[in-house]
Amino acid sequence: MTQNFGKIRLLIVEDNVSLAENLYEFFNEAQYLPDFASDGLTALHLLATNHYDVIVLDVMLPGINGFEISQRVRRDLRCNTPIILITAKDHIDDKTQGFNAGVDDYLVKPFDLKELSLRVQALARRSAVSTDPLLHFKEISFDPDTYTVFVQQKAVGTLTGYSAKIFDILLRAYPRPVSHEQLVEQVWDGRATEHHTVRTHVYALRKQLTEYTQQPLVKTLHGRGYILHMAE
């Protein structure tokens, strides 16, 4: 499911300034929400802390190349977001290495930006269709459309308002924590929001989840934010 009211959340990893600027101008429109990284470490950090619908990834990057980034996205982050690899390398061995690293598509430079956008849209649609509509944590499931909470596939209650939004974000981020700043950005659209306000709504979510699941589920990590947690 694509978040942000149908917009495609796109991470573009490209160190060529001229190409990055062209991509930003092209994708900076109503249909897309683009983020950019110019190196592998920045890309991995963004992927560890944000949800994206599609990743556009250059091969030749400073530090960590695109093949290794793809492997780490799949292996270490356990992230299944579709990846389009863009590169001047057009040999079959290079393509084989890319697909073996976990990429979903391969586009050789130079390419038409319209073709790239069509591939991005196709991967976003395919991902949305193939994805389980429910979000899962252990034996807890959540329907982001109806805000229904399930325990072992049995409906136990419905979240409302900010509680539903916060739980959605925590589920999509798991096993990574979500910071105060990320909640403000995604729940309150970046508007100035006091820590007390965020804590109050997280407390309300904990209370509802405890009522429905007999587990508070949301753990505070001091200085880092919040993460889903279930007592053994």
C-alpha positions as CSV (number, residue, x, y, z in Angstrom):
1,M,0.0,0.0,0.0
2,T,1.3,3.4,-0.9
3,Q,1.2,5.9,1.9
4,N,0.7,9.6,1.8
5,F,-2.7,9.6,0.0
6,G,-1.6,7.6,-3.1
7,K,1.8,9.3,-3.7
8,I,4.7,7.1,-4.5
9,R,7.4,7.5,-1.8
10,L,10.7,7.3,-3.8
11,L,14.3,7.0,-2.6
12,I,16.8,7.9,-5.3
13,V,20.4,7.0,-4.7
14,E,22.7,8.9,-7.1
15,D,26.0,10.6,-6.7
16,N,26.1,12.4,-10.0
17,V,25.0,15.9,-9.2
18,S,23.7,16.8,-12.6
19,L,21.6,13.6,-13.0
20,A,20.4,13.9,-9.4
21,E,19.2,17.4,-10.1
22,N,17.4,16.2,-13.2
23,L,15.7,13.4,-11.3
24,Y,14.7,15.7,-8.5
25,E,13.1,18.1,-10.9
26,F,11.3,15.3,-12.8
27,F,10.0,13.5,-9.8
28,N,9.2,16.5,-7.7
29,E,5.6,16.6,-8.6
30,A,2.2,15.7,-7.1
31,Q,2.5,12.0,-7.9
32,Y,5.8,11.4,-6.0
33,L,7.5,12.1,-2.7
34,P,11.2,11.8,-3.5
35,D,14.1,11.5,-1.1
36,F,17.7,11.6,-2.2
37,A,21.0,10.1,-1.0
38,S,24.4,10.6,-2.7
39,D,26.1,7.6,-1.1
40,G,25.4,4.2,0.3
41,L,25.6,4.8,4.0
42,T,23.1,7.7,3.7
43,A,20.8,5.5,1.7
44,L,21.0,2.7,4.3
45,H,20.2,5.1,7.1
46,L,17.2,6.5,5.2
47,L,16.0,3.0,4.5
48,A,16.4,2.0,8.1
49,T,14.3,4.9,9.3
50,N,11.7,5.5,6.6
51,H,9.2,3.7,4.4
52,Y,9.5,3.8,0.6
53,D,7.5,2.3,-2.2
54,V,10.4,2.1,-4.7
55,I,14.2,2.5,-4.6
56,V,16.1,3.9,-7.6
57,L,19.7,2.9,-7.1
58,D,22.9,3.8,-9.0
59,V,25.6,1.1,-9.1
60,M,28.7,3.2,-9.0
61,L,28.6,5.1,-5.7
62,P,31.3,6.3,-3.2
63,G,32.0,3.8,-0.4
64,I,29.4,1.1,-0.9
65,N,28.3,0.2,-4.5
66,G,24.7,-0.5,-5.5
67,F,25.2,-4.3,-5.6
68,E,26.3,-4.3,-1.9
69,I,23.5,-1.9,-0.9
70,S,20.9,-4.2,-2.5
71,Q,22.3,-7.1,-0.6
72,R,22.3,-5.3,2.7
73,V,18.7,-3.9,2.1
74,R,17.5,-7.5,1.7
75,R,19.7,-9.3,4.2
76,D,20.3,-6.8,7.0
77,L,17.2,-4.5,6.9
78,R,14.9,-7.3,5.8
79,C,13.3,-4.8,3.4
80,N,11.4,-6.0,0.4
81,T,10.9,-2.5,-1.2
82,P,11.3,-2.9,-5.0
83,I,14.7,-1.8,-6.3
84,I,15.5,-0.4,-9.8
85,L,19.2,-0.5,-10.5
86,I,20.5,2.3,-12.9
87,T,24.0,1.9,-14.4
88,A,26.1,2.3,-17.4
89,K,27.1,-1.4,-17.0
90,D,25.1,-3.3,-19.6
91,H,27.0,-6.6,-19.7
92,I,24.9,-9.7,-18.8
93,D,27.3,-10.5,-16.0
94,D,26.6,-7.1,-14.4
95,K,22.8,-7.7,-14.7
96,T,23.2,-11.2,-13.3
97,Q,25.1,-9.7,-10.3
98,G,22.3,-7.1,-9.8
99,F,19.4,-9.6,-9.9
100,N,21.3,-12.0,-7.6
101,A,21.7,-9.1,-5.1
102,G,18.0,-8.8,-4.9
103,V,17.1,-6.0,-7.4
104,D,13.8,-6.1,-9.3
105,D,14.6,-4.1,-12.4
106,Y,17.6,-2.9,-14.3
107,L,17.9,0.3,-16.5
108,V,21.0,1.1,-18.5
109,K,22.3,4.7,-18.7
110,P,21.5,6.9,-20.6
111,F,17.8,6.4,-20.2
112,D,14.6,8.4,-20.8
113,L,13.2,9.8,-17.6
114,K,9.7,8.9,-18.8
115,E,10.7,5.2,-19.1
116,L,12.1,5.3,-15.6
117,S,8.9,6.8,-14.3
118,L,6.9,4.0,-16.0
119,R,9.0,1.4,-14.4
120,V,8.7,3.1,-11.0
121,Q,4.9,3.1,-11.3
122,A,4.8,-0.5,-12.5
123,L,6.9,-1.7,-9.5
124,A,4.8,0.4,-7.0
125,R,1.6,-1.1,-8.4
126,R,3.0,-4.6,-8.4
127,S,4.2,-4.2,-4.8
128,A,0.8,-2.8,-3.7
129,V,-1.1,-5.7,-5.3
130,S,1.1,-8.4,-3.9
131,T,1.4,-7.1,-0.4
132,D,-0.8,-8.5,2.4
133,P,-3.3,-5.7,3.2
134,L,-2.8,-6.3,6.9
135,L,0.2,-5.2,8.9
136,H,1.6,-7.8,11.3
137,F,3.5,-7.9,14.6
138,K,3.9,-11.3,16.2
139,E,0.3,-12.6,16.4
140,I,-1.1,-9.1,16.2
141,S,-2.5,-7.8,12.9
142,F,-3.9,-4.4,11.9
143,D,-6.0,-3.4,9.0
144,P,-4.8,0.2,8.0
145,D,-8.0,0.7,6.0
146,T,-10.5,-0.1,8.7
147,Y,-8.2,0.5,11.7
148,T,-9.2,-3.0,13.1
149,V,-6.9,-4.8,15.4
150,F,-6.7,-8.6,15.2
151,V,-5.2,-11.2,17.7
152,Q,-4.6,-14.5,16.0
153,Q,-6.8,-13.5,13.1
154,K,-9.7,-12.6,15.5
155,A,-10.9,-9.0,15.5
156,V,-10.6,-7.5,19.0
157,G,-11.2,-3.8,18.6
158,T,-10.8,-0.7,16.4
159,L,-8.3,2.2,16.8
160,T,-9.2,5.8,16.1
161,G,-7.6,9.1,15.2
162,Y,-3.9,9.6,16.1
163,S,-3.7,6.1,17.8
164,A,-4.4,4.4,14.4
165,K,-1.9,6.6,12.6
166,I,0.9,6.0,15.2
167,F,0.3,2.2,15.3
168,D,0.4,2.1,11.5
169,I,3.8,3.9,11.5
170,L,5.2,1.7,14.2
171,L,4.1,-1.5,12.4
172,R,5.7,-0.4,9.1
173,A,8.9,0.6,10.8
174,Y,9.3,-2.6,12.9
175,P,11.9,-3.8,13.9
176,R,13.3,-0.3,13.8
177,P,12.3,2.4,16.3
178,V,10.4,5.5,15.3
179,S,11.7,8.8,16.6
180,H,9.6,11.8,17.9
181,E,10.7,13.7,14.8
182,Q,9.4,11.0,12.5
183,L,6.1,10.8,14.2
184,V,5.7,14.6,14.0
185,E,6.6,14.5,10.3
186,Q,4.2,11.6,9.4
187,V,1.3,12.1,11.8
188,W,1.3,15.9,12.2
189,D,2.7,16.7,8.7
190,G,5.8,18.3,10.2
191,R,3.8,21.0,12.1
192,A,5.5,22.1,15.4
193,T,4.3,19.6,18.0
194,E,5.4,19.4,21.6
195,H,6.9,16.2,23.0
196,H,4.1,16.2,25.6
197,T,1.5,16.0,22.9
198,V,3.2,13.1,21.2
199,R,3.7,11.3,24.5
200,T,0.0,11.8,25.3
201,H,-1.1,10.1,22.1
202,V,1.4,7.3,22.5
203,Y,0.0,6.7,26.0
204,A,-3.5,6.6,24.6
205,L,-2.4,4.0,22.0
206,R,-0.8,1.9,24.7
207,K,-4.0,2.0,26.7
208,Q,-6.1,0.9,23.8
209,L,-3.7,-1.9,22.8
210,T,-3.6,-3.2,26.4
211,E,-7.4,-3.3,26.4
212,Y,-7.5,-5.2,23.1
213,T,-4.5,-7.5,23.3
214,Q,-3.5,-7.6,27.0
215,Q,-0.2,-6.2,25.9
216,P,0.9,-2.5,25.9
217,L,3.0,-3.3,22.8
218,V,4.6,0.2,22.5
219,K,8.0,0.5,24.3
220,T,9.7,3.9,24.9
221,L,13.4,4.0,24.1
222,H,14.7,7.1,25.9
223,G,16.4,9.4,23.5
224,R,15.5,7.3,20.5
225,G,11.7,7.2,20.3
226,Y,9.3,4.2,20.3
227,I,9.3,0.6,19.2
228,L,6.9,-2.3,19.2
229,H,7.7,-4.8,21.9
230,M,6.0,-7.9,23.3
231,A,6.9,-9.4,26.6
232,E,8.0,-13.0,26.4
